[in-house]
């Protein structure tokens, strides 16, 4: 019989093409979704930095202060670690910077200023010319050279064959291209593709906002990201101990700048531990959801194959009678299942790229959606084959076992009751398992949905629905503080006169994003050591800021044109800040002292109190906030904020045109609406909600199909029994109720088993939940939903059962 099943497989498939197509499509969906998610998972969390050699050896070194991570570091500390480390085979430093590429129109290019050993430490190869080396990083301003990425060279520079030696005007300075970094390297930081690299010694030409600052000498300056490569056979633990020793030496040598400071060493240099943890939470959650969908899919396929095996009982019996062994029958059935699995795997790999794009659309636009995951890499292909094999085992063993254990004498006479009972038990078991998993999946999605509803109901303290924003930086065009202030105020006045504009203002920062400016505030006449102090965020804003964003003023007045340079320095405080410094008092007219880093404290008169708002995140309680006027505190970076009538997205083109008219050489760094910015700040929860809803609906649909299939098949098998019942007086309603009760019974068992799993999975959802502490509404709604679905799934079989003619049924018997 060794040559029986290869030919028989294809003939048996030709007898039921519809069933084969259905099974392959179901498997393709489950395998494709798992493969797409695995590709994203490996690209985000497992795959080393593309284009770098042995990048699994990379570490990220961050600065800490009294055990709390501060992040970026100083250039002098970088030099000291390079000279003193015994565990790192090189340490490189990087700062991502936007660069103005002169042209028409002006462009902002993603650049990076790096130490001369950057490419050596990373092990990046050159596609043309040479890469930066230590010799390019010796004299400040001495080597105006750059390296471009191969992607930028091919895409934006037209694959210019004379790229090496070509001059590029960046931030108004001429730089010579000395080489092209070979693809796929586009930097280390995940989600931040870099196009141009410049040597560290060109810092004055790159850091245009404060070119005279001591970037290369100031140890307090935290502006660089450190990447190191572990020496061979060196552990992460040894590297941490090594840098702890270096930190203590620096603290003794430079107590004014390095007191209490240390270094945190972490693996996976392309992401910070916090970014990695956030991505891990979401990817693990989605991996569980996709695996549940695959298991439900396997349940459907197993039920279909069990029904197919029942239809082939007589065929299998004849084969046994003709001399086939039971192992031969099982091998044939498993081979057929394997062919179905291969078909599902092939089709799954074909649709996986589209599913990957679907998944990526749910991620943060500037984050994981920039992933370059490939479905056809060896890891993803191996994963797809492994999933296909496991799926075949899940759905193929039971039908193969039933075919091999068929009772020969009973099957040849009619059918095997024993086999029928076993088959029915297995089908019902698979359906219960499908419902159980679907209940857990839908309950989890319902929890995230309830949480998102609570998030959307939060009053952030500002009006975001009709505000459009444009972010700019005048430093790259060399504006002085006086010229820059006047340009911004004139631009705001120009835009205010456009049709459909309600209000216009400017702010250095805007809600729902992290802040960079923090100051220590205390009352006049006190000191940070002896008095009441508050660490607070500070924003630089123009007049009408509060009206534009819809933030009420609880007391006092707004800034006005009289609050300019040379006049009394003023400030507006948030309600939380006012209560912290002057509890129970009226702060209007009082003086507040604000101190930034090493600068001397500045005395500001409080002229207003603004209502609290959730600036850092809509999920965080309002924190203290200090507002100071733009005309007295110029910063080259500003966001032009425009409150409009109608949809803010429709005003983007008008706003861009107005800025280009004001200065055609000024590039717009970002142009978006405030609702878009708030939405991006909630991307993890929205991604979880969107994808869990998708998988929940899919799982629910598959479970419904499973219930319908089993009930329909069971009804067909019980035609004689139903005919007898009706002949003995049973009415059509009772017969229909019999079928519906069977569906409700199977579903009820699944609900009872699924809800505890939902309870158990709640900790997995904890990081995505806000204000959704109880499961009571879910425990009530999900069983009701599945009960309705089960009743609907049994409607067709129940109507068919009620239509059975007992006379015809008994006559056939």
N, C-alpha and C positions, 0 to 999 in steps of 0.2 A: 504493500500500500504506500510505499515511499513516494510513488509518483501520482498519488490520487489527489491530494489536496491542492497542489499548484494549479492544475487545470480546473478543478472543481470550484476553486475560489472565485475565479472570474465568471464562471457560468452562474454561480449562485448570486453574484452581484448583479448580473444582467437580468435576473428574474425579478429583482426589486430595486430598480434604479432610484425611485423616489426616496426609499429608506436610506440608501447609501448616500445620496446627496444631502439629506437632512443630517445624518450623522457626521459627515465630513464638515458641513457648515458649522455645526455645534462645536465640534472639536477645534476647528480653526479659530472660532471666536475665543474660546478659553485659552488655547495655546498662544494665539497671537497677542492677546492682552497680557498674559504673563511674560511673554518674551519682550514686549515693548517696555513694560515696567521694569523688568530686569535690566534692560539696556540703560534706562535712565538711572536706575539704582547703582549699577556698576560705574556709570560715568560720573555720578555725583560723589559716591562714597568709596569706591574701590579702585577705580582706574587712576594711575599716576598722572602727573602733569604731561599732557601730550607734547611731544617734541623734545623732552628733556630725558637725559640718560639716567637710568636707575633712580628715578625720582621717588621711589618708595623709601629711599634713605633720607629724604628731605625732612627738615623740622622747621617749625615757625617759632621764633623767639619773641616774646612780648614782655613789656615792662610792667612791673607791679609796684604798688606803693602800699606798704603795710599789709601786704597780702592781697590787696584788691587790684585786679587787672586794669591797667590804664591803656594798654595797646601799643601805640607807636613809640618810637625811641629816637635817641639823638645820634648824630653822626660821631661825636667823640666817643660815646660808648661803643659804637660799632668798631672803631679803630682799636679800642682797648680789648674787646673780645677777640678780634682777629689776631692780635698779638699774644694773648694770654691763654686761649683755649687749648686744651689737650685732647678734646673729644670730637671737635668739629673739623672736618676736612674742608675748611673754607666757610666764610660767612659773608653774605651779600646783603646789601640794603637797597630798598626801592621806595619810590614815592610816585604814585599815579597822579598825573597832572593833565589838565586840558591844555591843548596847544592851539594857537591861532595860526592857521595855514592861509597865508595871504593869497587872494584870488578873487574872482567874481562869480558867485558871491563868496564872502568869507566863510571859512569852515572851522569847526572845532574838531580837532583830532585827539583821540585817546593816546596820550603819551606817558612815558615813565622816565624819571631821572634815576639812574642806577650807579652803583659803585663799579669801578673798572673791572672787578673780578666776577661780575654778575653772570655773564655767559659761561665763564669757566666753571663756576660753582655748579651751575645748572646742567652743564654738559650739552649745550645747544650747538647745532652745526650751522654753518653758513651755506646758503644756497647760491650766493654770489658775493664776491669781495671777501671782506673779513669782518669779524665782530669786534665790539669794544674790548679793550684790554687794559691792564693796569697802566700802560704807558699813556693812555688817553685821559687818565684821571689823576694827574699830578699837579697841574698848575691851574688855579682858578681862572676861568675864562680863556685858557690857553688852547683848548682843543674843541672848536665848534664843529663837531662831527656827530652824525646820527647813524643808527641802524634801523631799517624798516622791516616790518614783517613781510613774509612772502605773500600773505593774503592781501595786504594793502598794496604791495607792489603790483600784483596781478590785477586787482580790482580797481583801485583808484588811480594808479600811476600808469595804467595801460601797458603793463609788462614791458616798460621801457628797457631796451637792451643796454642803453647807456646809463643805467641807474647809478652805477658806481661812479662817483665823481660829480654827480648832478647836485646842484644847489637847491635847497628848499628854504623858503623864507618862513620862519616860525617865530611868532611873537615879535615880528619886526626885525629879526636877526637872521643872517645868512648862515646856514649849516650845510656841510658837505656830507653826502651819503657815502659811507665807506663799505657798506655791506647789507646783505639781506639775510635775516634769520629764517632758516629753513622751516617750512610748514611741517607739522601742524602747530608749531610753537607760536602762541600769541600771549605770552605772559603766564604768570603763576596763579594769580588771583582768579578763583572760579567765577565765571559770569562777567569778567571785566577784560574783554579782549583789548590788547594793547597793539598799536600800529607802529609807534616810533619810540626808540630808546635813545636817551642822551646821557653823556657822562655826568657824574655828580658835580664835577668842578664847574659845570655850566649853570649852577643853581641860580645865580643872579639873573640870568637871561630867561630862566624858566619860572621861578617863583616871583611873578610880576607884582603880586599884591604887596609884598614887603621885601624888595630886592636888597635893601641895606641891612636887613636883620642878620644876625650871626648864625646862619643856618649850619655852618661848618664848625662853629666854635662853641655854641651855647649848649651846655649839657642838659639844661632844663627843657629844651625844645623837643617835644614829642611829635615827630613828623615822618619818621621812616618805618617801614616794615622790614624786619630781618628774616632772611631765609638762610638756613645752614644745611650742610650735608654731613651726616654722621661718618666718622672714620670706620673703616672695615672692622667688623666684630665689636662695634661699640653699641651699647644699649642706650635706650632713652633715659633710663635711670641714671646711668653714668654721666650722660650729658647734663642732666639736671643738677647733679652733685657738682660737676665741674663749674657750671655757671653760677651756682650758689656761692662758691668760693670766690669767683671773680666779682660778684656783686658785693661781697663783704670787703674785698680789697678797695673797690671803687668808693664804697661808703666811707672807709677810713681816709682815703686820699682826697675825696671831694665831699666833705660832709654837708656843705651848703646846698648842693644840687642832688646828691645821691643818698641822703639820709633816709633810711626806711625803704629804699628801693631794692628790688630784686628782679629776677628774670623767670618767666614761665616758658618752659620748653614743651611743645606739643607736636605730635606727629601730624601727617596730612597737612602739609604747608599751604595747600591751595585754599583752605577754609579755616576760619577761626573755630575753636571748639564750640562756641555758641552757635555759629552758623551751621556747623556740622550737626549739632544736636537738634536744631530746628528742622533741618532737612531730613534727618534720620527719623524723627517722630512721624512726619508726614509720609515718608516713603514706606516705613514699616506698616503704618495704618493702611495705606493703599495696597501694599503687598498682601496683607491679610484679606482685604476685600476681594482682590483679584483671585487669590487662591480659593476663596469661598465660591466665587462664580465658577471656577474650573471644576470644583467638586460637584456643584449643582449640575453643571453640564455633563459630567461623567455619570451622574445619576440618571439624567434623561437618556443618555446613550445606552446605559446598562438596561434600562426598562425597554427601550426599543429592541435591543439585541435579545433580551429575554423573550419578548413577544415573537421575534423572528425565530428563536430557537424552538419555541412551542409549535410554530407552524412547520418546523422541519423534523419533528419527532419521528414521524413515520419514515422520512427519508433516512434519518440516522439509524433507525431500527433495521431498515433494509440493508444498509451498509454493514451493520453488525452481522446480519444473517448471511451476507455474502462473504464473511470472513475478515472484515476490518476489525482491528483491535480498538479497545476503548481509548488507549493512549493516542492512536492515530486520529480518532475523532476529536479528541481534545486538542491535539496539535493542529488539526485543520481549523478548528474554530478560533484558536489563538492566532494562527497565521492570518486568518481573515480579519481578526481584530487588529493585528499588527498592520495589515495593509490599510485599513481604515485610519489607523493612527498616523501612518506615514502620509496619507492623503491630507489629513487634518493638519499635520505639521507643515507640509509644503504650502498649503493655502494659508495657514497661520503666519508663516514667515512672509508671505506675499502681502498680507494686510497689516502686519506689525508696524511698518513705517508710518502708515496712515494713523494707526492707533497711537503711536508714539507722538505724532504731531498733535493729536487730540489731547493727549495727556499734557504735553508741553504748553499748550494754550492756557491751561489752568494755572500755570506757575507765574511767579512774579516776572513782569516784562524784562526787568534788568537782571534777573537772577537765573533760576534754573532753566528758564525757557531758552537761554542761549546755549544750552547743552548741545554738544556735537555728537551725541550718542549714535552709534551705527548699529543697525540690526544685523549686519553681515559680518561682524567681527567674530573671531573664534569662540570667545566666551559666550556670546549670545546664541550662536549656533549650537554649541554644546548644551546650553541651558534648554533650548527648544527641544533638542533630541531627548534630553533627560526627562523633561515634562511629558513629552509624548509617550515615552516608555512607561512612566508611572501611570499615565492616563489609561494606557492599554491594559495594564494590570488591574486598575480599578474597575473598568467597565467590561473587561473581556473574560476574567476568570470565571465569574458566575455562569454566564451562558455556556462557556466551554465545559464546565463541570456538569451542568444539567444535561448537555448533549452526551457526555461520556457515561453518565449514570442512568441513562434511559432503560426502563424495564422492557426487554425484548418481546416477551410473549404478550404483555398487555398492550404494548404500542402497536404490534402487528394486528391485534384484534380491533382496537379502537384507539384508546389513549391511555396513558399511565396516570392513574389518580395520584399516586405518590409524587410523581414528577410535577403534576399540576399544582398540588398543594405546596410543594417546595418553591416552585416558580412564583406562585402567588405571594408567598411569604417574602421572597426576595424583592419582588416588585414593590410590595407595600413598604418594606424596610427602606428601599431607596427613596421612595416618595417622602416618607417621614423624615429621612435625613435631609432631603432637599428643603422641605418646609422648615426644619429646625435651623438650618444654616441661613435660609432666607429671612426668618424671623430675627435672628441675631443681626444680620446685615441691615435690615430695614429699621430695627430698633436703634442701632448705632447711628444711622443716617438721620433718624428722627431727633435724636439727642442733639446732634450738631445743628440741625435745622432750628430747633427751639433756641439753642444758644445764639445762632446768628440773628434770629428774630429779636432777641433781647439786645444784641449789639446794635442793631439798626434802630432800636427804640431809644438808645442813649441820646441825651441832649449834650452835644459836645461843647456847647457854650458859644458857638459861632455858626454862621449860616454859610453852608458850603455849596448849595445847589446851583447858584448862578454866578460863580466867580471863575474867571479864567486868568492864568498867570503866565508870565514870561520871565525867565531867569537870565541875567546878564552879568558880565564882569568887565568893568571899564579898565581894569589895570592892564589888560593885554594890549590896549591901545594907548597906554601912557598917560591917561587922564590924571591931572592933579586933583587934590581933594576939592579945591574951589570949583574947578571946571566940572568935575564929576557930579558934585552936588547940584550945580545949576542944570546940567544936562538931565539928570533924573527928574528934577522938579519941572523943567520945561516939558519933558516927555509926558509926565503925568497930566500936565495942563492940556497938552495937545490931544491926548487920548480922551480926556474928559469931555472934549467938545464933539466927539464922534457920535453919530446917531445910535440910539439904543443903550448908551452908557448911563448907568445910574450914579456910580461913584468910582473913584480911582485913588489908589494909594500905593505905597511901596513898603516893603519890609525885607530885612535881610533873610529872615526865615519865615516859614509858613506852617500852619498846623499839620499834625499827623506825621511829622518827620522828626528824626533825632536832631538835637541842637548841639552846636559847637561852642557857643559863647556862654560861659558860666562865670559868675562873679560872687564874691562874698559881700553881703550887704549887712550894715549895722547902723545904729542911730548915731547922729552927730553928737560929739562929746564923749563917745565911748571908743573902745578899741576892740579888735577882734578877740583879744585875749581876755578882756575883763567884761565886755558887754554882751548883749544878746546878738548873736550873729545868725545869718541864714545864707546857705548856699543856694543861689537862685539862677534860673535861666535869664538871659537878657536878649531882647530883640531891638533892633534899630528900625524905626518906622517913620513914615511921613504923615502929615496931617490927613485926616479922613480915614485912617487905617481902621479904626473901630467901627465907623459907619459902613465901610466897604465890606467887612467881614461880619457885620451884624453883632458885634460884641457890645453889650450895654455898658455905659459908664455909670457906676453906682454913685459917684460923687465927683465934684470938681469939673474940670474942662478937658477938652482934647488939645492936642498940639495945634499950633497955628503958625502962620508965616513969621510972626514976631519971635518965635523960639529959634533964633539963628545964632550963628557963631558970634561971640562977643557979648551976647546977652546972658541973663541969668540961666545957668545950667538947670534944666528941669527934668522931671521924670514922672511917669504914671506907673503906679504899682497895682498888682492884682490884689483881689480881696484877701487871698490866702497870705500873701506877703505882708499886707497891711496888718492883718490880725496877728501875724508872727512877731512883728516889730513893735506895734502899738496896740496891744489888745485892749478893746473897750474904749479906744481914743479915736479922735478924728485926725487922720494923718495929713490932711490938706494944709499946706503951708509949712510942714515940718521938713527937716533936712534928713536925707538918707545918704550914707556913705557907701560907695560902690568901689570895690577893689578887684582888679584883674591881675592874677598871677603876681608878678614882682612889681607891677606898677603901683604908684602911690595912690591912695584912696581919693576919690573924687566926690565932692559935695554936690548933691542934687536936691533941688526943692521939689517936693511932691505937689503936683498940680491936679492930680486926678486919681481916682480908684476905679479900675476896670473889673467887671465881673470875671469870675474864674472861668477858665476854659480848659479843655483837655488837649493840650498842644502836642505833647510828645506822642500820645496815642489815645484814641478814643476809649481804649480799654483801661487806661490808668486814671486814677483819681487826679483832679486838678492839682498842679504843683504851683509853687510861687513863681512869679514872673515879673521882671522889671522891663519897662519900655522906656527908651530914650529917643529923642528926635533925630532924624537923619541930618538935618542942617547943623546940628552941634556935634554929631558923632559919625562922620562920613566913613563908609565902607564901600570899596569898589564893587562888591557883590550885592546885588539887590534883586528882588522879585517885584515886577510890576503887577499889581493885583487890580483887576477890573471887574466890578459888579455890573452885570448886564441884564437887560430884559430879554427873556427867552432862553434858549439853550446855550450854555457857554461855549460848547464845542463849535457852534456855528460862527463864533466871533474870532476864532483862532487866526484865520487868514487875514481878517481886518487888522488885528493887533500886530501880526507879523509885518504887514505892509506899513503900518504907522511907525514901527521901530526902524525899518529899512529907510523910510523917508527921513527920519531924524539923523541917522548915521548909517549909510549903506555898508560901511566896513565893520560894523559891530555885529558879531555872530550871536545868535540866541542859543544859550546853552540848553534850555528846556522850554517847551511850550506845551502846557497842559492845563486841565481844569482842576479846581480844588476837589470836586467829587472823584476825579480819577486818582488824585494823590491819596485821598482818604481810602479809596478802594484798594490801592496798592499796599497800604499799610496793613490791610487785613487779608493779604493774599493767601496766607497759610490756611486760615479758616474758610475762606471762599473756595480754595482748591479742594479742601477736605469735603466741604458741603457739596460742591458740584460733582465731584467724582463719586462720593458715597451715594449721592442720589442716583447717578447713572448706574452704578453697580447694583444698588438696591432695586431699582426698577427692573433691571435685567434679571437679577436673581428672582424677584417676585414673578416675572413673566415665565421664567423657566420652571419655577415651582408650580405655577398654575398649569403649565403645559403638562408637567408630570402627573399632577392630580387628575387632570382631564384624561390623559392617556390610560392611566391605571384603572380609573373608574369605567371608562368606555370599554376597555378590554375585559374587565371583570363582568360588566353587564352582558357583553357578547358571550362570555363563557357560561353565564347563568341564564341563557335564554330558555332552556328547558325548565329550570326551576321556576322562573318567573311565569312561564306559561301554565305550569301546574298550579301555582298560587292563584292566578287569575281564573283558572278553571274551577278552583275550589271556592271562589267568591271574592277574592281580593279585588278591590277597585283600583282604578288607574292612579288615584292620588296616593294610596298606600304604597303602590309599586314605585312611584316617583320618589316618595319619601324614603324608601329603602335605599335607593341609589344616592340621594342627597345625604342621608345619614352616614353612608360609607365614606363619602368625601369629607364630611365634617369630622368624622372620627379620626381619619388619617391626619387631617389638618390640625385637629385639637391636640393629638399626641405630639406633633411637631412644635406646636405653640408651647406646650408645657415644657418640652425639652429645650426650646430655643430661648425663652425668656431668661432662664438662669445663665445661659451663655452671654446674653446681653448684659446682665448684671456683672458678670465676671469681666467683661471687656471694657467696662466703664473706665477703669484706670488708664487703659490704652488711649481713651479719648480725652483724658483730663486736660491736656495742653491745648485742646481745640474747643473747650467748653467755657462759656462765660455765663454765670448766673443760671446754670441749668443743673441744679443740685439734685433734684428728685426725678425719679423714673415713673411716678404714678401716672401722669398723662400718657406716657408711652406704653405702660403696662395695660392701660385701658384701650388705647387707640389701635395698637398693633394687632391684638387678637381680633378686634372687631373688623379691621381691614382684611385680615386673612380669612375670617369667617365668610365675609362677603365674597371674596375671591373664590373660595372653595365652593360656595353655593353656585356662583356663576359658572365655574368650571364643570360642575356636575349637571348643569341645566340641559345640555344636549343629550348626554347619555340617559338622563332621567326621562326626557321626552321620548327617546327611542324605546326605552323600557316600557313606558306606558302605552306605546303604539303596538306592542307585540300582540298578535292574534293567537290566543291559546289554542284554537281549533287547528290552525295551520301548524303550530309548533308540535302539538301532540300527534298530528297525522304524520309529520316527518319522522317522529320517533318511532 
